[in-house]
Amino acid sequence: MNDLRLPTGIFFGLLGVILLSYSFAQPDAHAPLTQANVNLWSGLTLFVFGGILLWLSRRAR
C-alpha cells in the first residue's frame, strides 16, 4: 500500500523552501497591518511540517 505521507511531505517541504527563499530575497515584504515577515514564518512552518511527514513516512517502512 502506498503511503500518502511521502508525496505530501515533499509537497509541503517544497512549498516551505519556496516561501523561505522568497522571504530571504524580499526581506522588506510584510503583511498589511503588521511588521511580521509572514513568508518567513509560514515557510518555516511548512518546511518543518513537510519534514515531519517525510520522517513519519520513513519510519513507517
N, CA, C and O atoms as a Tripos MOL2 file, in Angstrom:
@<TRIPOS>MOLECULE
protein
  244   243    61     0     0
PROTEIN
NO_CHARGES

@<TRIPOS>ATOM
      1 N           0.8480   -1.1850    0.0000 N.3       1 MET1
      2 CA          0.0000    0.0000    0.0000 C.3       1 MET1
      3 C           0.8880    1.2410    0.0000 C.2       1 MET1
      4 O           1.9060    1.2890    0.6910 O.2       1 MET1
      5 N           0.5030    2.2160   -0.7610 N.am      2 ASN2
      6 CA          1.2780    3.4400   -0.8550 C.3       2 ASN2
      7 C           1.0210    4.3370    0.3500 C.2       2 ASN2
      8 O          -0.0990    4.4420    0.8500 O.2       2 ASN2
      9 N           2.0880    4.9720    0.7920 N.am      3 ASP3
     10 CA          1.9900    5.8700    1.9330 C.3       3 ASP3
     11 C           1.8020    7.2970    1.4110 C.2       3 ASP3
     12 O           2.6460    7.8090    0.6760 O.2       3 ASP3
     13 N           0.7210    7.9170    1.7840 N.am      4 LEU4
     14 CA          0.4000    9.2560    1.2940 C.3       4 LEU4
     15 C           1.2650   10.3350    1.9380 C.2       4 LEU4
     16 O           1.2980   11.4680    1.4570 O.2       4 LEU4
     17 N           1.9610    9.9990    3.0160 N.am      5 ARG5
     18 CA          2.7930   10.9890    3.6980 C.3       5 ARG5
     19 C           4.0070   11.3890    2.8750 C.2       5 ARG5
     20 O           4.5000   12.5080    3.0150 O.2       5 ARG5
     21 N           4.5010   10.4970    2.0170 N.am      6 LEU6
     22 CA          5.6930   10.8010    1.2220 C.3       6 LEU6
     23 C           5.4410   11.9210    0.2110 C.2       6 LEU6
     24 O           6.1570   12.9210    0.2620 O.2       6 LEU6
     25 N           4.4760   11.8240   -0.7010 N.am      7 PRO7
     26 CA          4.2710   12.9370   -1.6370 C.3       7 PRO7
     27 C           3.7630   14.2070   -0.9470 C.2       7 PRO7
     28 O           4.0670   15.3170   -1.3820 O.2       7 PRO7
     29 N           2.9920   14.0390    0.1240 N.am      8 THR8
     30 CA          2.5030   15.2120    0.8540 C.3       8 THR8
     31 C           3.6580   15.9200    1.5470 C.2       8 THR8
     32 O           3.7170   17.1490    1.5540 O.2       8 THR8
     33 N           4.5740   15.1560    2.1290 N.am      9 GLY9
     34 CA          5.7480   15.7440    2.7640 C.3       9 GLY9
     35 C           6.6380   16.4570    1.7620 C.2       9 GLY9
     36 O           7.1640   17.5330    2.0500 O.2       9 GLY9
     37 N           6.8110   15.8660    0.5860 N.am     10 ILE10
     38 CA          7.6040   16.5120   -0.4590 C.3      10 ILE10
     39 C           6.9360   17.8170   -0.8970 C.2      10 ILE10
     40 O           7.6060   18.8320   -1.0850 O.2      10 ILE10
     41 N           5.6150   17.7820   -1.0580 N.am     11 PHE11
     42 CA          4.8770   18.9730   -1.4810 C.3      11 PHE11
     43 C           5.0010   20.1090   -0.4680 C.2      11 PHE11
     44 O           5.3270   21.2380   -0.8350 O.2      11 PHE11
     45 N           4.7400   19.8120    0.8050 N.am     12 PHE12
     46 CA          4.8250   20.8590    1.8240 C.3      12 PHE12
     47 C           6.2590   21.3270    2.0250 C.2      12 PHE12
     48 O           6.4950   22.5120    2.2600 O.2      12 PHE12
     49 N           7.2080   20.4230    1.9380 N.am     13 GLY13
     50 CA          8.6100   20.8230    2.0440 C.3      13 GLY13
     51 C           9.0180   21.7380    0.9110 C.2      13 GLY13
     52 O           9.7340   22.7150    1.1310 O.2      13 GLY13
     53 N           8.5740   21.4400   -0.2940 N.am     14 LEU14
     54 CA          8.8890   22.2820   -1.4470 C.3      14 LEU14
     55 C           8.2330   23.6590   -1.3270 C.2      14 LEU14
     56 O           8.8590   24.6720   -1.6360 O.2      14 LEU14
     57 N           6.9890   23.7000   -0.8850 N.am     15 LEU15
     58 CA          6.3320   24.9880   -0.6630 C.3      15 LEU15
     59 C           7.0480   25.8030    0.4100 C.2      15 LEU15
     60 O           7.1720   27.0220    0.2930 O.2      15 LEU15
     61 N           7.5160   25.1250    1.4530 N.am     16 GLY16
     62 CA          8.2570   25.7960    2.5030 C.3      16 GLY16
     63 C           9.5530   26.3910    1.9940 C.2      16 GLY16
     64 O           9.9100   27.5110    2.3570 O.2      16 GLY16
     65 N          10.2670   25.6410    1.1460 N.am     17 VAL17
     66 CA         11.5170   26.1450    0.5790 C.3      17 VAL17
     67 C          11.2510   27.3440   -0.3190 C.2      17 VAL17
     68 O          12.0240   28.3020   -0.3080 O.2      17 VAL17
     69 N          10.1870   27.3110   -1.0860 N.am     18 ILE18
     70 CA          9.8490   28.4320   -1.9660 C.3      18 ILE18
     71 C           9.5420   29.6760   -1.1410 C.2      18 ILE18
     72 O          10.0320   30.7610   -1.4550 O.2      18 ILE18
     73 N           8.7400   29.5330   -0.0920 N.am     19 LEU19
     74 CA          8.4130   30.6920    0.7410 C.3      19 LEU19
     75 C           9.6230   31.2040    1.5170 C.2      19 LEU19
     76 O           9.7870   32.4130    1.6800 O.2      19 LEU19
     77 N          10.4670   30.3000    1.9920 N.am     20 LEU20
     78 CA         11.6770   30.7280    2.6920 C.3      20 LEU20
     79 C          12.6200   31.4800    1.7640 C.2      20 LEU20
     80 O          13.1960   32.4950    2.1540 O.2      20 LEU20
     81 N          12.7810   30.9900    0.5370 N.am     21 SER21
     82 CA         13.6660   31.6800   -0.4010 C.3      21 SER21
     83 C          13.1000   33.0480   -0.7870 C.2      21 SER21
     84 O          13.8510   34.0070   -0.9640 O.2      21 SER21
     85 N          11.7840   33.1310   -0.9150 N.am     22 TYR22
     86 CA         11.1750   34.4260   -1.2110 C.3      22 TYR22
     87 C          11.3310   35.3940   -0.0380 C.2      22 TYR22
     88 O          11.5260   36.5920   -0.2430 O.2      22 TYR22
     89 N          11.2450   34.8810    1.1800 N.am     23 SER23
     90 CA         11.3780   35.7700    2.3400 C.3      23 SER23
     91 C          12.8040   36.2880    2.4680 C.2      23 SER23
     92 O          13.0090   37.4040    2.9430 O.2      23 SER23
     93 N          13.8000   35.4940    2.0500 N.am     24 PHE24
     94 CA         15.1780   35.9740    2.0960 C.3      24 PHE24
     95 C          15.4930   36.8830    0.9130 C.2      24 PHE24
     96 O          16.3390   37.7690    1.0240 O.2      24 PHE24
     97 N          14.8200   36.6720   -0.2210 N.am     25 ALA25
     98 CA         15.0460   37.5220   -1.3900 C.3      25 ALA25
     99 C          14.3660   38.8820   -1.2270 C.2      25 ALA25
    100 O          14.8880   39.8910   -1.7000 O.2      25 ALA25
    101 N          13.2150   38.9210   -0.5670 N.am     26 GLN26
    102 CA         12.4590   40.1540   -0.3500 C.3      26 GLN26
    103 C          12.2150   40.3400    1.1430 C.2      26 GLN26
    104 O          11.0920   40.1330    1.6040 O.2      26 GLN26
    105 N          13.2320   40.7230    1.9100 N.am     27 PRO27
    106 CA         13.0380   40.8090    3.3640 C.3      27 PRO27
    107 C          12.1350   41.9550    3.7970 C.2      27 PRO27
    108 O          11.6600   41.9630    4.9320 O.2      27 PRO27
    109 N          11.8880   42.9210    2.9210 N.am     28 ASP28
    110 CA         11.0280   44.0460    3.3030 C.3      28 ASP28
    111 C           9.5580   43.8090    2.9590 C.2      28 ASP28
    112 O           8.7300   44.6980    3.1580 O.2      28 ASP28
    113 N           9.2230   42.6260    2.4490 N.am     29 ALA29
    114 CA          7.8240   42.3020    2.1480 C.3      29 ALA29
    115 C           7.1240   41.8870    3.4380 C.2      29 ALA29
    116 O           7.4510   40.8550    4.0230 O.2      29 ALA29
    117 N           6.1670   42.6880    3.8750 N.am     30 HIS30
    118 CA          5.4520   42.4240    5.1130 C.3      30 HIS30
    119 C           3.9640   42.3230    4.8410 C.2      30 HIS30
    120 O           3.4670   42.8210    3.8310 O.2      30 HIS30
    121 N           3.2690   41.6810    5.7440 N.am     31 ALA31
    122 CA          1.8190   41.6000    5.6630 C.3      31 ALA31
    123 C           1.2320   42.9530    6.0510 C.2      31 ALA31
    124 O           1.8250   43.6770    6.8510 O.2      31 ALA31
    125 N           0.0780   43.3000    5.4960 N.am     32 PRO32
    126 CA         -0.5480   44.5530    5.8950 C.3      32 PRO32
    127 C          -0.8900   44.5510    7.3850 C.2      32 PRO32
    128 O          -1.2550   43.5170    7.9440 O.2      32 PRO32
    129 N          -0.7720   45.6900    8.0050 N.am     33 LEU33
    130 CA         -1.1140   45.9310    9.4070 C.3      33 LEU33
    131 C          -0.1740   45.2480   10.3970 C.2      33 LEU33
    132 O          -0.4700   45.2050   11.5910 O.2      33 LEU33
    133 N           0.9480   44.7170    9.9280 N.am     34 THR34
    134 CA          1.9170   44.0990   10.8440 C.3      34 THR34
    135 C           3.3120   44.2270   10.2520 C.2      34 THR34
    136 O           3.4680   44.4380    9.0500 O.2      34 THR34
    137 N           4.3070   44.1010   11.0900 N.am     35 GLN35
    138 CA          5.6830   44.1420   10.6170 C.3      35 GLN35
    139 C           6.2980   42.7480   10.5430 C.2      35 GLN35
    140 O           7.4950   42.6070   10.2950 O.2      35 GLN35
    141 N           5.4870   41.7280   10.7570 N.am     36 ALA36
    142 CA          5.9900   40.3570   10.7250 C.3      36 ALA36
    143 C           6.2000   39.9120    9.2850 C.2      36 ALA36
    144 O           5.3950   40.2090    8.4020 O.2      36 ALA36
    145 N           7.2830   39.2020    9.0680 N.am     37 ASN37
    146 CA          7.5470   38.6240    7.7550 C.3      37 ASN37
    147 C           6.8000   37.2920    7.6740 C.2      37 ASN37
    148 O           7.3140   36.2510    8.0860 O.2      37 ASN37
    149 N           5.6020   37.3430    7.1460 N.am     38 VAL38
    150 CA          4.7120   36.1820    7.1280 C.3      38 VAL38
    151 C           5.2770   35.0770    6.2440 C.2      38 VAL38
    152 O           5.0920   33.8970    6.5400 O.2      38 VAL38
    153 N           5.9630   35.4430    5.1630 N.am     39 ASN39
    154 CA          6.5450   34.4290    4.2900 C.3      39 ASN39
    155 C           7.6070   33.6150    5.0180 C.2      39 ASN39
    156 O           7.7280   32.4100    4.7970 O.2      39 ASN39
    157 N           8.3690   34.2620    5.8770 N.am     40 LEU40
    158 CA          9.3980   33.5560    6.6410 C.3      40 LEU40
    159 C           8.7810   32.5500    7.6010 C.2      40 LEU40
    160 O           9.1850   31.3880    7.6330 O.2      40 LEU40
    161 N           7.8120   32.9910    8.3750 N.am     41 TRP41
    162 CA          7.2220   32.1100    9.3950 C.3      41 TRP41
    163 C           6.3570   31.0150    8.7830 C.2      41 TRP41
    164 O           6.3850   29.8780    9.2540 O.2      41 TRP41
    165 N           5.5980   31.3300    7.7550 N.am     42 SER42
    166 CA          4.7790   30.2880    7.1300 C.3      42 SER42
    167 C           5.6630   29.3160    6.3440 C.2      42 SER42
    168 O           5.3790   28.1180    6.3160 O.2      42 SER42
    169 N           6.7250   29.8080    5.7080 N.am     43 GLY43
    170 CA          7.6520   28.9200    5.0100 C.3      43 GLY43
    171 C           8.3650   27.9940    5.9610 C.2      43 GLY43
    172 O           8.5460   26.8120    5.6670 O.2      43 GLY43
    173 N           8.7760   28.5240    7.1090 N.am     44 LEU44
    174 CA          9.4330   27.6920    8.1110 C.3      44 LEU44
    175 C           8.4780   26.6330    8.6600 C.2      44 LEU44
    176 O           8.8650   25.4810    8.8610 O.2      44 LEU44
    177 N           7.2430   27.0260    8.8960 N.am     45 THR45
    178 CA          6.2430   26.0800    9.3950 C.3      45 THR45
    179 C           5.9630   24.9810    8.3720 C.2      45 THR45
    180 O           5.8970   23.8050    8.7290 O.2      45 THR45
    181 N           5.7980   25.3550    7.1130 N.am     46 LEU46
    182 CA          5.5350   24.3570    6.0730 C.3      46 LEU46
    183 C           6.7300   23.4280    5.8880 C.2      46 LEU46
    184 O           6.5570   22.2270    5.6800 O.2      46 LEU46
    185 N           7.9380   23.9780    5.9640 N.am     47 PHE47
    186 CA          9.1400   23.1620    5.8110 C.3      47 PHE47
    187 C           9.2620   22.1490    6.9450 C.2      47 PHE47
    188 O           9.5850   20.9850    6.7080 O.2      47 PHE47
    189 N           9.0090   22.5840    8.1560 N.am     48 VAL48
    190 CA          9.0770   21.6760    9.3080 C.3      48 VAL48
    191 C           7.9730   20.6200    9.2160 C.2      48 VAL48
    192 O           8.2180   19.4450    9.4900 O.2      48 VAL48
    193 N           6.7680   21.0260    8.8350 N.am     49 PHE49
    194 CA          5.6670   20.0750    8.6940 C.3      49 PHE49
    195 C           5.9730   19.0420    7.6140 C.2      49 PHE49
    196 O           5.7160   17.8530    7.8000 O.2      49 PHE49
    197 N           6.5200   19.4920    6.4900 N.am     50 GLY50
    198 CA          6.9110   18.5520    5.4400 C.3      50 GLY50
    199 C           7.9980   17.6050    5.9030 C.2      50 GLY50
    200 O           7.9820   16.4230    5.5620 O.2      50 GLY50
    201 N           8.9500   18.1200    6.6860 N.am     51 GLY51
    202 CA          9.9920   17.2590    7.2300 C.3      51 GLY51
    203 C           9.4460   16.2220    8.1880 C.2      51 GLY51
    204 O           9.8940   15.0750    8.1890 O.2      51 GLY51
    205 N           8.4830   16.6150    9.0020 N.am     52 ILE52
    206 CA          7.8600   15.6570    9.9270 C.3      52 ILE52
    207 C           7.1240   14.5690    9.1460 C.2      52 ILE52
    208 O           7.2080   13.3920    9.4950 O.2      52 ILE52
    209 N           6.4090   14.9540    8.1010 N.am     53 LEU53
    210 CA          5.7090   13.9500    7.2930 C.3      53 LEU53
    211 C           6.6940   13.0080    6.6090 C.2      53 LEU53
    212 O           6.4420   11.8050    6.5330 O.2      53 LEU53
    213 N           7.8080   13.5350    6.1110 N.am     54 LEU54
    214 CA          8.8060   12.6740    5.4840 C.3      54 LEU54
    215 C           9.4430   11.7380    6.5070 C.2      54 LEU54
    216 O           9.7120   10.5740    6.2110 O.2      54 LEU54
    217 N           9.6810   12.2500    7.7040 N.am     55 TRP55
    218 CA         10.2540   11.4060    8.7570 C.3      55 TRP55
    219 C           9.2760   10.2850    9.1440 C.2      55 TRP55
    220 O           9.6800    9.1390    9.3360 O.2      55 TRP55
    221 N           7.9940   10.6300    9.2540 N.am     56 LEU56
    222 CA          6.9950    9.6100    9.5760 C.3      56 LEU56
    223 C           6.8560    8.5860    8.4480 C.2      56 LEU56
    224 O           6.6080    7.4080    8.7030 O.2      56 LEU56
    225 N           7.0150    9.0310    7.2170 N.am     57 SER57
    226 CA          6.9360    8.1290    6.0790 C.3      57 SER57
    227 C           8.1030    7.1480    6.1010 C.2      57 SER57
    228 O           7.9280    5.9640    5.8130 O.2      57 SER57
    229 N           9.2820    7.6350    6.4390 N.am     58 ARG58
    230 CA         10.4540    6.7510    6.5240 C.3      58 ARG58
    231 C          10.3480    5.7830    7.6920 C.2      58 ARG58
    232 O          10.7460    4.6210    7.6020 O.2      58 ARG58
    233 N           9.8080    6.2860    8.7800 N.am     59 ARG59
    234 CA          9.6910    5.4830   10.0000 C.3      59 ARG59
    235 C           8.6960    4.3350    9.8220 C.2      59 ARG59
    236 O           8.8380    3.2870   10.4510 O.2      59 ARG59
    237 N           7.6970    4.5310    8.9700 N.am     60 ALA60
    238 CA          6.6580    3.5220    8.7840 C.3      60 ALA60
    239 C           7.1520    2.3280    7.9750 C.2      60 ALA60
    240 O           6.5320    1.2660    8.0030 O.2      60 ALA60
    241 N           8.2510    2.4890    7.2620 N.am     61 ARG61
    242 CA          8.7670    1.3830    6.4370 C.3      61 ARG61
    243 C           9.4260    0.3690    7.2240 C.2      61 ARG61
    244 O           9.9100   -0.6210    6.6750 O.2      61 ARG61
@<TRIPOS>BOND
     1     1     2 1
     2     2     3 1
     3     3     4 2
     4     3     5 am
     5     5     6 1
     6     6     7 1
     7     7     8 2
     8     7     9 am
     9     9    10 1
    10    10    11 1
    11    11    12 2
    12    11    13 am
    13    13    14 1
    14    14    15 1
    15    15    16 2
    16    15    17 am
    17    17    18 1
    18    18    19 1
    19    19    20 2
    20    19    21 am
    21    21    22 1
    22    22    23 1
    23    23    24 2
    24    23    25 am
    25    25    26 1
    26    26    27 1
    27    27    28 2
    28    27    29 am
    29    29    30 1
    30    30    31 1
    31    31    32 2
    32    31    33 am
    33    33    34 1
    34    34    35 1
    35    35    36 2
    36    35    37 am
    37    37    38 1
    38    38    39 1
    39    39    40 2
    40    39    41 am
    41    41    42 1
    42    42    43 1
    43    43    44 2
    44    43    45 am
    45    45    46 1
    46    46    47 1
    47    47    48 2
    48    47    49 am
    49    49    50 1
    50    50    51 1
    51    51    52 2
    52    51    53 am
    53    53    54 1
    54    54    55 1
    55    55    56 2
    56    55    57 am
    57    57    58 1
    58    58    59 1
    59    59    60 2
    60    59    61 am
    61    61    62 1
    62    62    63 1
    63    63    64 2
    64    63    65 am
    65    65    66 1
    66    66    67 1
    67    67    68 2
    68    67    69 am
    69    69    70 1
    70    70    71 1
    71    71    72 2
    72    71    73 am
    73    73    74 1
    74    74    75 1
    75    75    76 2
    76    75    77 am
    77    77    78 1
    78    78    79 1
    79    79    80 2
    80    79    81 am
    81    81    82 1
    82    82    83 1
    83    83    84 2
    84    83    85 am
    85    85    86 1
    86    86    87 1
    87    87    88 2
    88    87    89 am
    89    89    90 1
    90    90    91 1
    91    91    92 2
    92    91    93 am
    93    93    94 1
    94    94    95 1
    95    95    96 2
    96    95    97 am
    97    97    98 1
    98    98    99 1
    99    99   100 2
   100    99   101 am
   101   101   102 1
   102   102   103 1
   103   103   104 2
   104   103   105 am
   105   105   106 1
   106   106   107 1
   107   107   108 2
   108   107   109 am
   109   109   110 1
   110   110   111 1
   111   111   112 2
   112   111   113 am
   113   113   114 1
   114   114   115 1
   115   115   116 2
   116   115   117 am
   117   117   118 1
   118   118   119 1
   119   119   120 2
   120   119   121 am
   121   121   122 1
   122   122   123 1
   123   123   124 2
   124   123   125 am
   125   125   126 1
   126   126   127 1
   127   127   128 2
   128   127   129 am
   129   129   130 1
   130   130   131 1
   131   131   132 2
   132   131   133 am
   133   133   134 1
   134   134   135 1
   135   135   136 2
   136   135   137 am
   137   137   138 1
   138   138   139 1
   139   139   140 2
   140   139   141 am
   141   141   142 1
   142   142   143 1
   143   143   144 2
   144   143   145 am
   145   145   146 1
   146   146   147 1
   147   147   148 2
   148   147   149 am
   149   149   150 1
   150   150   151 1
   151   151   152 2
   152   151   153 am
   153   153   154 1
   154   154   155 1
   155   155   156 2
   156   155   157 am
   157   157   158 1
   158   158   159 1
   159   159   160 2
   160   159   161 am
   161   161   162 1
   162   162   163 1
   163   163   164 2
   164   163   165 am
   165   165   166 1
   166   166   167 1
   167   167   168 2
   168   167   169 am
   169   169   170 1
   170   170   171 1
   171   171   172 2
   172   171   173 am
   173   173   174 1
   174   174   175 1
   175   175   176 2
   176   175   177 am
   177   177   178 1
   178   178   179 1
   179   179   180 2
   180   179   181 am
   181   181   182 1
   182   182   183 1
   183   183   184 2
   184   183   185 am
   185   185   186 1
   186   186   187 1
   187   187   188 2
   188   187   189 am
   189   189   190 1
   190   190   191 1
   191   191   192 2
   192   191   193 am
   193   193   194 1
   194   194   195 1
   195   195   196 2
   196   195   197 am
   197   197   198 1
   198   198   199 1
   199   199   200 2
   200   199   201 am
   201   201   202 1
   202   202   203 1
   203   203   204 2
   204   203   205 am
   205   205   206 1
   206   206   207 1
   207   207   208 2
   208   207   209 am
   209   209   210 1
   210   210   211 1
   211   211   212 2
   212   211   213 am
   213   213   214 1
   214   214   215 1
   215   215   216 2
   216   215   217 am
   217   217   218 1
   218   218   219 1
   219   219   220 2
   220   219   221 am
   221   221   222 1
   222   222   223 1
   223   223   224 2
   224   223   225 am
   225   225   226 1
   226   226   227 1
   227   227   228 2
   228   227   229 am
   229   229   230 1
   230   230   231 1
   231   231   232 2
   232   231   233 am
   233   233   234 1
   234   234   235 1
   235   235   236 2
   236   235   237 am
   237   237   238 1
   238   238   239 1
   239   239   240 2
   240   239   241 am
   241   241   242 1
   242   242   243 1
   243   243   244 2
@<TRIPOS>SUBSTRUCTURE
     1 MET1         2 RESIDUE 1 A MET
     2 ASN2         6 RESIDUE 1 A ASN
     3 ASP3        10 RESIDUE 1 A ASP
     4 LEU4        14 RESIDUE 1 A LEU
     5 ARG5        18 RESIDUE 1 A ARG
     6 LEU6        22 RESIDUE 1 A LEU
     7 PRO7        26 RESIDUE 1 A PRO
     8 THR8        30 RESIDUE 1 A THR
     9 GLY9        34 RESIDUE 1 A GLY
    10 ILE10       38 RESIDUE 1 A ILE
    11 PHE11       42 RESIDUE 1 A PHE
    12 PHE12       46 RESIDUE 1 A PHE
    13 GLY13       50 RESIDUE 1 A GLY
    14 LEU14       54 RESIDUE 1 A LEU
    15 LEU15       58 RESIDUE 1 A LEU
    16 GLY16       62 RESIDUE 1 A GLY
    17 VAL17       66 RESIDUE 1 A VAL
    18 ILE18       70 RESIDUE 1 A ILE
    19 LEU19       74 RESIDUE 1 A LEU
    20 LEU20       78 RESIDUE 1 A LEU
    21 SER21       82 RESIDUE 1 A SER
    22 TYR22       86 RESIDUE 1 A TYR
    23 SER23       90 RESIDUE 1 A SER
    24 PHE24       94 RESIDUE 1 A PHE
    25 ALA25       98 RESIDUE 1 A ALA
    26 GLN26      102 RESIDUE 1 A GLN
    27 PRO27      106 RESIDUE 1 A PRO
    28 ASP28      110 RESIDUE 1 A ASP
    29 ALA29      114 RESIDUE 1 A ALA
    30 HIS30      118 RESIDUE 1 A HIS
    31 ALA31      122 RESIDUE 1 A ALA
    32 PRO32      126 RESIDUE 1 A PRO
    33 LEU33      130 RESIDUE 1 A LEU
    34 THR34      134 RESIDUE 1 A THR
    35 GLN35      138 RESIDUE 1 A GLN
    36 ALA36      142 RESIDUE 1 A ALA
    37 ASN37      146 RESIDUE 1 A ASN
    38 VAL38      150 RESIDUE 1 A VAL
    39 ASN39      154 RESIDUE 1 A ASN
    40 LEU40      158 RESIDUE 1 A LEU
    41 TRP41      162 RESIDUE 1 A TRP
    42 SER42      166 RESIDUE 1 A SER
    43 GLY43      170 RESIDUE 1 A GLY
    44 LEU44      174 RESIDUE 1 A LEU
    45 THR45      178 RESIDUE 1 A THR
    46 LEU46      182 RESIDUE 1 A LEU
    47 PHE47      186 RESIDUE 1 A PHE
    48 VAL48      190 RESIDUE 1 A VAL
    49 PHE49      194 RESIDUE 1 A PHE
    50 GLY50      198 RESIDUE 1 A GLY
    51 GLY51      202 RESIDUE 1 A GLY
    52 ILE52      206 RESIDUE 1 A ILE
    53 LEU53      210 RESIDUE 1 A LEU
    54 LEU54      214 RESIDUE 1 A LEU
    55 TRP55      218 RESIDUE 1 A TRP
    56 LEU56      222 RESIDUE 1 A LEU
    57 SER57      226 RESIDUE 1 A SER
    58 ARG58      230 RESIDUE 1 A ARG
    59 ARG59      234 RESIDUE 1 A ARG
    60 ALA60      238 RESIDUE 1 A ALA
    61 ARG61      242 RESIDUE 1 A ARG
